[in-house]
Amino acid sequence: MTSKDAVLNIAVNLGRIAKYIETNRLNRAVVFSNDNKQYVSHIKTSGVSQNVKKSLKAALSLSNGVSDTNSANVPDDFYTYANILTHRARLFV
């Protein structure tokens, strides 16, 4: 797996997390949040550009708080970072 693949997998999982938060299926959202840990460990060993690291750090800070979904904006935040990471992976990895 390349770093680009790992970043894209994280982006897809963020979209899935958003979908499950919207439908109030937090147990499924947590599964995909935990999956992202595997991809993050791969990225840490292989490395990515600084542009991607900044976005990744912000996105993963959201992902760590999956159980705190009181705000209506939370799914939108996940969708936004999924989109950002998708584009960053294409441009900078």
CORMOGI-V776200 format. One record per residue. SS is DSSP state (2 for helix, 1 for strand, 0 for the rest). PSI is psi in degrees with one decimal (999 if undefined). OMEGA is omega in degrees with one decimal (999 if undefined). Layout:
BEGIN
SS	PSI	OMEGA
SS	PSI	OMEGA
END
This chain:
BEGIN
0	136.1	177.8
0	168.7	176.3
2	-38.3	178.8
2	-44.6	178.1
2	-41.9	-179.4
2	-43.6	179.4
2	-41.8	178.2
2	-37.4	176.6
2	-39.4	176.4
2	-42.6	179.7
2	-44.2	178.7
2	-42.7	179.2
2	-35.4	177.2
2	-39.0	175.8
2	-40.3	177.5
2	-42.2	178.4
2	-44.8	179.7
2	-43.6	-179.5
2	-43.8	-178.2
2	-30.1	174.7
2	-41.0	178.8
2	-36.1	-178.7
0	9.1	176.6
0	38.1	176.2
0	69.9	-173.7
2	-29.5	179.1
2	-37.2	176.8
2	-36.4	178.4
2	-38.9	179.9
2	-35.9	178.7
2	-47.0	-178.6
2	-30.2	174.6
2	-41.2	177.7
2	-34.5	176.5
2	-34.8	-178.1
2	-25.0	179.6
2	-37.6	177.6
2	-43.3	-178.9
2	-35.6	178.3
2	-40.8	179.5
2	-35.5	176.0
2	-42.3	-179.6
2	-37.9	179.5
2	-34.7	-179.2
2	-32.3	-177.3
2	-27.1	176.9
0	152.6	175.1
0	171.1	-179.2
0	162.8	179.9
2	-36.8	179.5
2	-41.8	-179.8
2	-38.9	-179.1
2	-42.0	-179.4
2	-46.8	179.5
2	-40.1	-180.0
2	-42.3	179.5
2	-43.9	179.4
2	-42.1	-179.3
2	-40.9	-177.9
2	-25.6	175.1
2	-32.9	172.9
2	-45.4	-175.0
2	-29.3	178.6
2	-23.0	-178.8
0	36.1	-176.8
0	-34.3	-177.8
0	-15.8	179.7
0	81.9	-174.5
0	39.6	-177.3
0	-28.3	-177.0
0	143.3	177.2
0	-16.7	-178.3
0	-8.7	-175.3
2	-49.1	178.1
2	-38.9	178.6
2	-37.3	177.4
2	-41.8	177.9
2	-43.7	178.0
2	-39.7	180.0
2	-47.7	-179.4
2	-29.4	174.1
2	-43.6	179.3
2	-44.9	-179.8
2	-47.3	-178.5
2	-35.0	177.1
2	-46.5	-179.3
2	-39.2	179.0
2	-38.4	179.3
2	-38.3	180.0
2	-34.3	-174.8
2	-39.2	-166.0
2	-11.6	-176.7
0	999	999
END
